[in-house]
């Protein structure tokens, strides 16, 4: 059979086994969407970092960067990434706590 009819999201099953269930198809699509969103967010992060650090560090555009501009850019990007990582970890921890609190609350409400 032609590759034209195959799913763009791939399949974990071999060609001799049954086709993926609806739930498996939904999960594959959701994983593909999550991957696309993560890539878009990473690109946005890089663009923000480049724009902010360039504006802060490159005062006189020219054919090449001076050593002080290179140092400034390096430090700026490191600070930007450190800050992003701290915020990201804090946000993830908060979401985990809220999810756990919600589960605990639901468990306590059940008879």
Residue frames as qw, qx, qy, qz and C-alpha x, y, z in Angstrom:
[[0.000, 0.889, 0.458, 0.000, 0.00, 0.00, 0.00],
 [0.358, 0.658, -0.021, 0.662, 1.17, 3.54, -0.67],
 [0.387, -0.174, -0.466, 0.777, 2.72, 5.74, 2.03],
 [0.146, -0.352, -0.213, -0.900, 0.10, 8.34, 1.11],
 [0.633, -0.498, -0.406, -0.432, -2.51, 6.68, 3.34],
 [0.647, -0.205, -0.559, 0.477, -0.27, 6.29, 6.39],
 [0.336, -0.904, -0.256, 0.070, -0.65, 8.55, 9.40],
 [0.352, 0.751, -0.266, 0.491, 1.82, 11.45, 9.61],
 [0.463, -0.706, 0.366, -0.391, 2.08, 10.72, 13.36],
 [0.249, 0.371, -0.890, 0.089, 3.49, 7.23, 12.93],
 [0.861, -0.282, -0.153, -0.394, 2.33, 4.10, 14.63],
 [0.344, -0.561, 0.725, -0.203, 3.80, 1.97, 17.39],
 [0.841, 0.074, 0.502, -0.185, 2.18, -1.14, 15.99],
 [0.272, -0.250, 0.760, 0.535, 3.65, -3.25, 13.22],
 [0.412, 0.181, -0.432, -0.781, 1.94, -3.64, 9.86],
 [0.402, -0.108, -0.891, -0.181, 0.65, -7.13, 10.77],
 [0.099, -0.341, -0.755, 0.551, -1.13, -6.03, 13.98],
 [0.074, 0.778, 0.620, 0.059, -4.43, -4.20, 14.27],
 [0.205, 0.635, 0.071, 0.742, -4.67, -0.47, 13.54],
 [0.161, 0.028, -0.540, 0.826, -4.34, 1.92, 16.49],
 [0.098, -0.655, -0.735, 0.146, -7.46, 2.55, 18.55],
 [0.035, 0.873, 0.253, 0.416, -9.17, 5.93, 18.68],
 [0.535, -0.836, 0.033, 0.120, -7.51, 6.65, 22.03],
 [0.725, -0.209, 0.303, 0.582, -4.08, 5.80, 20.60],
 [0.395, 0.573, 0.361, 0.620, -4.73, 8.07, 17.62],
 [0.214, -0.937, -0.160, -0.227, -5.81, 10.90, 19.93],
 [0.675, -0.648, 0.143, 0.323, -2.71, 10.39, 22.08],
 [0.663, 0.113, 0.342, 0.656, -0.46, 10.48, 19.01],
 [0.172, 0.763, 0.298, 0.547, -2.08, 13.71, 17.84],
 [0.439, -0.895, -0.066, -0.043, -1.83, 15.25, 21.32],
 [0.739, -0.398, 0.215, 0.499, 1.86, 14.32, 21.51],
 [0.513, 0.388, 0.344, 0.685, 2.48, 15.89, 18.11],
 [0.081, -0.886, -0.227, -0.396, 0.68, 19.08, 19.22],
 [0.624, -0.756, 0.029, 0.194, 2.66, 19.17, 22.48],
 [0.716, -0.091, 0.274, 0.636, 5.90, 18.84, 20.53],
 [0.302, 0.631, 0.327, 0.636, 4.90, 21.67, 18.17],
 [0.315, -0.916, -0.146, -0.199, 3.98, 23.92, 21.11],
 [0.724, -0.558, 0.125, 0.386, 7.28, 23.16, 22.87],
 [0.613, 0.175, 0.313, 0.705, 9.21, 24.01, 19.71],
 [0.076, 0.794, 0.284, 0.532, 7.29, 27.26, 19.26],
 [0.511, -0.858, -0.060, 0.005, 7.92, 28.22, 22.90],
 [0.745, -0.308, 0.202, 0.556, 11.64, 27.46, 22.57],
 [0.442, 0.449, 0.323, 0.706, 11.83, 29.61, 19.44],
 [0.179, -0.891, -0.223, -0.353, 10.00, 32.44, 21.21],
 [0.677, -0.685, 0.028, 0.266, 12.40, 32.19, 24.16],
 [0.678, -0.038, 0.269, 0.683, 15.43, 32.38, 21.88],
 [0.233, 0.662, 0.330, 0.631, 13.99, 35.34, 19.95],
 [0.384, -0.900, -0.155, -0.138, 13.22, 37.22, 23.19],
 [0.729, -0.515, 0.124, 0.433, 16.67, 36.54, 24.57],
 [0.588, 0.207, 0.313, 0.716, 18.42, 37.62, 21.37],
 [0.066, 0.789, 0.303, 0.530, 16.37, 40.80, 21.03],
 [0.490, -0.867, -0.086, -0.023, 16.77, 41.89, 24.66],
 [0.733, -0.432, 0.194, 0.489, 20.46, 41.10, 24.90],
 [0.531, 0.379, 0.323, 0.685, 21.28, 42.62, 21.52],
 [0.057, -0.878, -0.221, -0.420, 19.52, 45.87, 22.46],
 [0.591, -0.802, 0.027, 0.077, 21.32, 45.97, 25.81],
 [0.743, -0.395, 0.317, 0.439, 24.80, 45.04, 24.59],
 [0.539, 0.244, 0.432, 0.680, 25.30, 46.21, 21.01],
 [0.022, -0.782, -0.241, 0.575, 25.39, 49.98, 21.06],
 [0.211, 0.700, -0.372, -0.572, 27.18, 50.57, 17.75],
 [0.899, 0.265, 0.347, -0.031, 26.32, 48.06, 15.03],
 [0.085, 0.743, -0.561, -0.354, 29.26, 47.23, 12.82],
 [0.666, 0.373, -0.603, -0.233, 30.85, 44.46, 10.80],
 [0.650, -0.043, -0.723, 0.229, 31.83, 42.54, 13.95],
 [0.586, -0.772, -0.212, -0.126, 31.29, 42.57, 17.70],
 [0.097, 0.715, -0.536, 0.438, 33.83, 44.09, 20.04],
 [0.441, 0.033, -0.841, 0.312, 35.17, 41.95, 22.88],
 [0.158, 0.039, 0.543, -0.823, 33.14, 43.94, 25.41],
 [0.654, 0.092, -0.151, -0.736, 29.97, 43.40, 23.34],
 [0.663, 0.090, -0.733, -0.119, 30.69, 39.66, 23.13],
 [0.218, 0.013, -0.784, 0.581, 31.23, 39.51, 26.90],
 [0.376, 0.064, 0.278, -0.882, 28.04, 41.47, 27.52],
 [0.710, 0.093, -0.404, -0.570, 26.03, 39.22, 25.19],
 [0.540, 0.064, -0.828, 0.133, 27.39, 36.07, 26.82],
 [0.048, -0.050, -0.689, 0.722, 26.58, 37.30, 30.33],
 [0.488, 0.087, 0.050, -0.867, 23.17, 38.60, 29.31],
 [0.713, 0.069, -0.562, -0.415, 22.19, 35.32, 27.67],
 [0.420, 0.011, -0.841, 0.340, 23.43, 33.31, 30.66],
 [0.154, 0.082, 0.518, -0.838, 21.41, 35.51, 33.06],
 [0.599, 0.093, -0.209, -0.768, 18.36, 35.27, 30.80],
 [0.681, 0.033, -0.710, -0.176, 18.55, 31.46, 30.72],
 [0.245, -0.010, -0.783, 0.571, 19.22, 31.21, 34.47],
 [0.335, 0.084, 0.299, -0.890, 16.21, 33.40, 35.16],
 [0.682, 0.079, -0.415, -0.597, 14.04, 31.42, 32.77],
 [0.559, 0.029, -0.823, 0.095, 15.09, 28.15, 34.44],
 [0.029, -0.048, -0.674, 0.736, 14.33, 29.48, 37.94],
 [0.505, 0.122, 0.079, -0.851, 10.89, 30.73, 36.87],
 [0.671, 0.115, -0.608, -0.409, 10.18, 27.50, 34.99],
 [0.398, -0.007, -0.864, 0.309, 11.10, 25.30, 37.98],
 [0.151, 0.101, 0.526, -0.831, 9.01, 27.45, 40.34],
 [0.592, 0.139, -0.169, -0.776, 6.03, 27.36, 37.99],
 [0.632, 0.075, -0.748, -0.188, 6.30, 23.59, 37.53],
 [0.223, -0.042, -0.816, 0.531, 6.54, 23.06, 41.30],
 [0.341, 0.117, 0.306, -0.881, 3.50, 25.27, 41.86],
 [0.672, 0.111, -0.412, -0.605, 1.47, 23.35, 39.28],
 [0.522, 0.037, -0.846, 0.100, 2.48, 20.07, 40.90],
 [0.008, -0.078, -0.684, 0.725, 1.46, 21.32, 44.36],
 [0.498, 0.141, 0.064, -0.853, -1.88, 22.57, 43.05],
 [0.668, 0.098, -0.628, -0.387, -2.53, 19.29, 41.26],
 [0.387, -0.015, -0.855, 0.346, -1.66, 17.33, 44.41],
 [0.180, 0.103, 0.486, -0.849, -3.87, 19.60, 46.53],
 [0.608, 0.120, -0.232, -0.750, -6.72, 19.11, 44.08],
 [0.628, 0.041, -0.767, -0.125, -6.33, 15.32, 44.16],
 [0.210, -0.050, -0.777, 0.591, -6.12, 15.33, 47.97],
 [0.351, 0.103, 0.240, -0.899, -9.18, 17.56, 48.20],
 [0.680, 0.083, -0.445, -0.577, -11.16, 15.30, 45.84],
 [0.518, 0.025, -0.842, 0.145, -10.09, 12.23, 47.82],
 [0.022, -0.074, -0.659, 0.748, -11.20, 13.79, 51.13],
 [0.491, 0.103, 0.013, -0.865, -14.61, 14.70, 49.67],
 [0.607, 0.038, -0.698, -0.378, -15.37, 11.17, 48.46],
 [0.768, -0.439, 0.084, -0.459, -17.45, 8.94, 50.82]]
